[in-house]
Amino acid sequence: MEKSIFEHSNVFRFPGKVDYSAEGIISKRVIDRTAGTVTLFSFDKGQRLSTHSAPFDALVQVVEGNAEIVINEIPFTLGAGDAIIMPAGIPHAVNAVEKFKMVLTMIKG
């Protein structure tokens, strides 16, 4: 069964679909299927996802603000419009150097 927080066949912009939470992180599933997920996140400045790994490649697209993505202990600075792939099985982390929003796409396979 397909699940989505967004209506089909409607134009939208990701930044307007999630607010910021003071000292918090918000996530909203855009698409949730057995083949993978698309999730929209907002991070308040200073928030982070600690180092972890995932069994599948994950694509991060920053849609607002700036973030630091650390992959295998190498930091990358991303701004709005930038994207990076976090490879399966490799440790990675997400740090909010300022408020930012991102879309995370994971395809299982």
N, CA and C of each residue as an Amber inpcrd file, in Angstrom:
protein
   327
   0.8440000  -1.1920000   0.0000000   0.0000000   0.0000000   0.0000000
   0.8790000   1.2430000   0.0000000   0.5480000   2.1960000  -0.8270000
   1.3150000   3.4410000  -0.9190000   0.8370000   4.4180000   0.1390000
   1.7830000   5.0700000   0.7930000   1.4570000   6.1010000   1.7770000
   2.1760000   7.3760000   1.3790000   1.5290000   8.5060000   1.5450000
   2.1380000   9.7880000   1.2110000   1.4880000  10.8730000   2.0500000
   2.2670000  11.8460000   2.4910000   1.6790000  12.9790000   3.1970000
   1.2360000  14.0520000   2.2120000   1.6040000  13.9000000   0.9720000
   1.2900000  14.9010000  -0.0500000   0.2430000  14.3350000  -1.0020000
  -0.6050000  15.1940000  -1.5030000  -1.5810000  14.7730000  -2.4980000
  -0.8920000  14.5780000  -3.8420000  -1.3470000  13.6090000  -4.5680000
  -0.8190000  13.3620000  -5.9050000  -1.2410000  14.4680000  -6.8630000
  -0.4670000  14.6670000  -7.8930000  -0.7950000  15.5630000  -9.0120000
  -0.9980000  17.0110000  -8.5740000  -0.2560000  17.4330000  -7.5550000
  -0.2620000  18.8240000  -7.1060000   1.1790000  19.3300000  -7.0520000
   1.3940000  20.5290000  -7.5570000   2.7190000  21.1370000  -7.5060000
   2.9640000  21.6510000  -6.0860000   4.1830000  21.4430000  -5.5790000
   4.5410000  21.9370000  -4.2440000   6.0270000  22.2370000  -4.2130000
   6.4500000  22.9170000  -3.1570000   7.8630000  23.1670000  -2.8910000
   8.1730000  22.5640000  -1.5270000   9.2440000  21.7750000  -1.4770000
   9.5880000  21.0980000  -0.2240000   9.7230000  22.0350000   0.9720000
  10.4370000  23.1720000   0.8610000  10.6250000  23.9940000   2.0660000
   9.3200000  24.4110000   2.7450000   8.2570000  24.5970000   1.9890000
   6.9930000  25.0090000   2.5750000   6.1950000  23.8900000   3.2050000
   6.6490000  22.6610000   3.0730000   5.9010000  21.5130000   3.5770000
   6.2930000  21.0630000   4.9880000   7.3230000  21.7100000   5.5660000
   7.7130000  21.3770000   6.9350000   8.2030000  22.6470000   7.6190000
   7.8010000  22.8200000   8.8810000   8.2420000  23.9610000   9.6820000
   9.4910000  23.5680000  10.4670000  10.0810000  24.5410000  11.1310000
  11.1770000  24.2730000  12.0590000  10.6010000  24.1130000  13.4610000
  11.2900000  23.3490000  14.2870000  10.9330000  23.1820000  15.6900000
  12.1230000  23.6390000  16.5240000  11.8850000  24.5350000  17.4800000
  12.9750000  25.0370000  18.3170000  13.7080000  23.8710000  18.9680000
  15.0190000  23.8180000  18.7440000  15.8930000  22.7950000  19.3020000
  15.4430000  21.3850000  18.9250000  14.9070000  21.2410000  17.6960000
  14.4120000  19.9310000  17.3140000  14.6200000  19.5840000  15.8520000
  14.2010000  18.3850000  15.5380000  14.2210000  17.8590000  14.1780000
  12.8130000  17.3670000  13.8770000  12.3070000  17.7040000  12.7120000
  11.0010000  17.2120000  12.2700000  11.2170000  16.3970000  11.0070000
  10.5340000  15.2710000  10.9120000  10.5660000  14.4730000   9.6840000
   9.1420000  14.1780000   9.2420000   8.9390000  14.2130000   7.9230000
   7.6470000  13.8890000   7.3260000   7.8740000  12.9660000   6.1490000
   7.2040000  11.8500000   6.1420000   7.3110000  10.9180000   5.0210000
   6.5470000  11.4850000   3.8350000   7.2370000  11.6190000   2.7360000
   6.6310000  12.0830000   1.4990000   6.0390000  10.8830000   0.7680000
   6.8500000   9.8370000   0.6430000   6.4320000   8.5690000   0.0410000
   7.0030000   7.4500000   0.8960000   6.1920000   6.4450000   1.1640000
   6.6070000   5.3100000   1.9890000   6.1250000   4.0440000   1.2920000
   7.0570000   3.3540000   0.6390000   6.7300000   2.1270000  -0.0870000
   7.7170000   1.0430000   0.2940000   7.3930000  -0.1850000  -0.0450000
   8.3060000  -1.2780000   0.2730000   9.6280000  -1.1290000  -0.4710000
   9.6200000  -0.4740000  -1.6370000  10.8430000  -0.2870000  -2.4250000
  11.7300000   0.8280000  -1.8950000  11.2050000   1.6920000  -1.0280000
  12.0040000   2.7790000  -0.4800000  11.1400000   3.9000000   0.0560000
  11.8340000   4.9280000   0.5610000  11.1330000   6.0610000   1.1600000
  11.7330000   7.3780000   0.6930000  10.8980000   8.4060000   0.7350000
  11.3370000   9.7820000   0.5560000  10.8360000  10.5180000   1.7950000
  11.7630000  11.1560000   2.5160000  11.4190000  11.8130000   3.7700000
  11.9410000  13.2380000   3.7590000  11.1060000  14.1720000   4.1800000
  11.4620000  15.5840000   4.2930000  11.8010000  15.8740000   5.7470000
  12.9380000  16.5200000   5.9760000  13.3910000  16.8520000   7.3310000
  13.6040000  18.3530000   7.4930000  13.3920000  18.8440000   8.7010000
  13.8760000  20.1730000   9.0880000  14.6940000  20.0040000  10.3640000
  15.8180000  20.7120000  10.4200000  16.7270000  20.6760000  11.5670000
  16.8950000  22.0930000  12.0960000  16.7440000  22.2820000  13.3900000
  17.0980000  23.5620000  13.9840000  18.6160000  23.6110000  14.1230000
  19.1570000  24.8160000  14.1570000  20.6050000  24.9910000  14.2900000
  21.1140000  24.2020000  15.4900000  22.2160000  23.4770000  15.2800000
  22.8440000  22.7190000  16.3530000  22.3370000  21.2880000  16.5000000
  21.2720000  20.9520000  15.8140000  20.7480000  19.5880000  15.8960000
  21.5620000  18.6650000  15.0030000  21.4910000  17.3660000  15.2670000
  22.2870000  16.4380000  14.4810000  21.6890000  15.0420000  14.5110000
  22.0260000  14.2700000  13.5070000  21.8090000  12.8240000  13.5190000
  23.1840000  12.2210000  13.7390000  23.3500000  11.5100000  14.8270000
  24.6630000  10.9750000  15.1730000  25.1210000   9.9290000  14.1580000
  26.3920000   9.6070000  14.2260000  26.9990000   8.6840000  13.2740000
  26.2970000   7.3320000  13.3090000  25.9250000   6.8660000  12.1260000
  25.2600000   5.5740000  11.9560000  25.5020000   5.1100000  10.5220000
  25.0510000   3.9340000  10.1930000  25.1180000   3.4730000   8.8030000
  23.7620000   2.8760000   8.4460000  23.5330000   2.7020000   7.1680000
  22.2730000   2.1520000   6.6750000  22.5900000   1.0570000   5.6560000
  21.6850000   0.1160000   5.4880000  21.9540000  -0.9830000   4.5520000
  21.7650000  -0.6190000   3.0800000  21.3250000   0.6180000   2.8130000
  21.0670000   1.0480000   1.4440000  21.6900000   2.4190000   1.2060000
  22.0170000   2.7120000  -0.0530000  22.4510000   4.0670000  -0.4020000
  21.3450000   5.0500000  -0.0470000  21.7380000   6.2550000   0.3530000
  20.7710000   7.2960000   0.6950000  21.1900000   8.5930000   0.0120000
  20.2520000   9.2300000  -0.6570000  20.4870000  10.4930000  -1.3380000
  19.9540000  11.6280000  -0.4850000  20.8190000  12.5730000  -0.1280000
  20.4250000  13.7740000   0.6110000  20.4010000  14.9500000  -0.3630000
  19.2960000  15.6930000  -0.3640000  19.1690000  16.9190000  -1.1430000
  18.8080000  18.0370000  -0.1750000  19.6700000  19.0350000  -0.0420000
  19.3870000  20.1770000   0.8260000  18.4910000  21.1390000   0.0460000
  17.3660000  21.5120000   0.6580000  16.4120000  22.3900000  -0.0240000
  16.3340000  23.7850000   0.6000000  16.9800000  23.9530000   1.7740000
  17.0010000  25.2710000   2.4230000  18.1120000  25.2730000   3.4630000
  18.8620000  26.3660000   3.5500000  19.9050000  26.4980000   4.5550000
  21.1760000  25.7550000   4.1810000  22.0000000  25.4760000   5.2050000
  23.2880000  24.8000000   5.0240000  23.4450000  23.6930000   6.0480000
  24.1010000  22.6140000   5.6200000  24.3060000  21.4660000   6.4990000
  25.7020000  20.9110000   6.3180000  26.1360000  20.1660000   7.3120000
  27.3690000  19.4050000   7.2030000  26.9830000  17.9220000   7.2080000
  27.3870000  17.2200000   6.1630000  27.1780000  15.7870000   6.0630000
  28.5530000  15.1470000   6.2030000  28.6840000  14.2350000   7.1390000
  29.9630000  13.5610000   7.3760000  29.8200000  12.1270000   6.8930000
  30.6880000  11.7330000   5.9560000  30.6720000  10.3740000   5.4220000
  32.0510000   9.7650000   5.6430000  32.0750000   8.6710000   6.3970000
  33.3360000   7.9920000   6.6910000  34.3670000   8.9620000   7.2750000
  33.9060000   9.8230000   8.1860000  34.7040000  10.8190000   8.9080000
  35.1760000  11.9870000   8.0390000  34.6630000  12.1200000   6.8110000
  35.0070000  13.2510000   5.9410000  33.8160000  14.1990000   5.8870000
  33.9960000  15.4610000   6.3350000  32.8820000  16.4130000   6.3290000
  32.6820000  17.0630000   4.9560000  31.4140000  17.2400000   4.5880000
  31.0240000  17.9180000   3.3570000  30.0190000  19.0010000   3.7310000
  30.2100000  20.2040000   3.1960000  29.2760000  21.2950000   3.4370000
  28.3370000  21.4010000   2.2390000  27.0450000  21.3550000   2.5070000
  26.0310000  21.4290000   1.4640000  25.1110000  22.6020000   1.7190000
  24.7520000  23.3020000   0.6520000  23.7830000  24.3780000   0.7220000
  22.5750000  24.0350000  -0.1220000  21.5800000  24.9160000  -0.0950000
  20.3500000  24.6950000  -0.8550000  20.6860000  24.3910000  -2.3100000
  20.1260000  23.3100000  -2.8220000  20.3820000  22.8820000  -4.1890000
  21.4620000  21.8280000  -4.3140000  22.2450000  21.6140000  -3.2540000
  23.3040000  20.6040000  -3.2780000  22.7480000  19.2370000  -2.8670000
  23.4010000  18.1890000  -3.3480000  23.0090000  16.8220000  -3.0150000
  24.2560000  15.9660000  -2.8500000  24.1140000  14.8710000  -2.1020000
  25.2150000  13.9330000  -1.9070000  24.6320000  12.5500000  -1.6410000
  25.3440000  11.5180000  -2.0620000  24.9200000  10.1500000  -1.8010000
  25.7500000   9.6000000  -0.6450000  25.0530000   9.0960000   0.3610000
  25.6980000   8.4310000   1.4820000  25.6490000   6.9320000   1.1720000
  26.8020000   6.3020000   0.9270000  26.8000000   4.9050000   0.4920000
  26.3880000   3.9220000   1.5900000  25.7870000   2.8360000   1.1540000
  25.3560000   1.7740000   2.0650000  26.5360000   1.2480000   2.8800000
  26.2750000   1.0010000   4.1660000  27.2720000   0.3790000   5.0210000
  28.4010000   1.2710000   5.4900000  28.4250000   2.5310000   5.0720000
  29.4890000   3.4640000   5.4590000  28.9450000   4.4140000   6.5370000
  29.6730000   4.6170000   7.6320000  29.2000000   5.5200000   8.6840000
  29.0040000   6.9460000   8.1540000  27.9010000   7.5630000   8.5850000
  27.6240000   8.9490000   8.1900000  26.8490000   9.6470000   9.3010000
  26.8760000  10.9780000   9.2560000  26.1740000  11.7980000  10.2420000
  25.6940000  13.0680000   9.5550000  24.7110000  13.7230000  10.1780000
  24.1550000  14.9670000   9.6510000  24.2000000  16.0040000  10.7620000
  24.7930000  17.1830000  10.4730000  24.9180000  18.2580000  11.4540000
  24.3120000  19.5430000  10.8980000  23.4960000  20.1930000  11.7140000
  22.8780000  21.4570000  11.3060000  23.7630000  22.6210000  11.7530000
  24.5800000  23.1410000  10.8380000  25.4180000  24.3010000  11.1510000
  24.5620000  25.5600000  11.2340000  23.3890000  25.4990000  10.6420000
  22.3390000  26.5120000  10.7710000  21.0360000  25.7740000  10.5010000
  19.9090000  26.4590000  10.6560000  18.6460000  25.8160000  10.3140000
  18.7050000  25.3480000   8.8680000  18.2300000  24.1390000   8.6220000
  18.1880000  23.6770000   7.2360000  17.1130000  22.6220000   7.0540000
  16.7560000  22.4230000   5.7800000  15.7830000  21.4000000   5.4060000
  16.3890000  20.5300000   4.3200000  16.0720000  19.2310000   4.3870000
  16.6150000  18.3070000   3.3910000  15.5790000  17.2480000   3.0500000
  15.7650000  16.6600000   1.8700000  14.9820000  15.5190000   1.4390000
  15.9150000  14.3130000   1.4150000  15.5130000  13.2300000   2.0610000
  16.2940000  12.0070000   2.1070000  15.5490000  10.9340000   1.3160000
  16.2190000  10.3890000   0.3060000  15.6410000   9.3360000  -0.5240000
  16.4370000   8.0530000  -0.3180000  15.7460000   6.9990000   0.1060000
  16.3790000   5.6880000   0.2780000  15.6580000   4.6860000  -0.6110000
  16.4060000   4.0430000  -1.4800000  15.8680000   3.0060000  -2.3560000
  16.4190000   1.6680000  -1.8800000  15.5350000   0.7800000  -1.5440000
  15.9630000  -0.5360000  -1.0590000  16.2260000  -1.4470000  -2.2570000
  17.2560000  -2.2550000  -2.1320000  17.5110000  -3.1500000  -3.2450000
  18.7650000  -3.9480000  -3.0830000
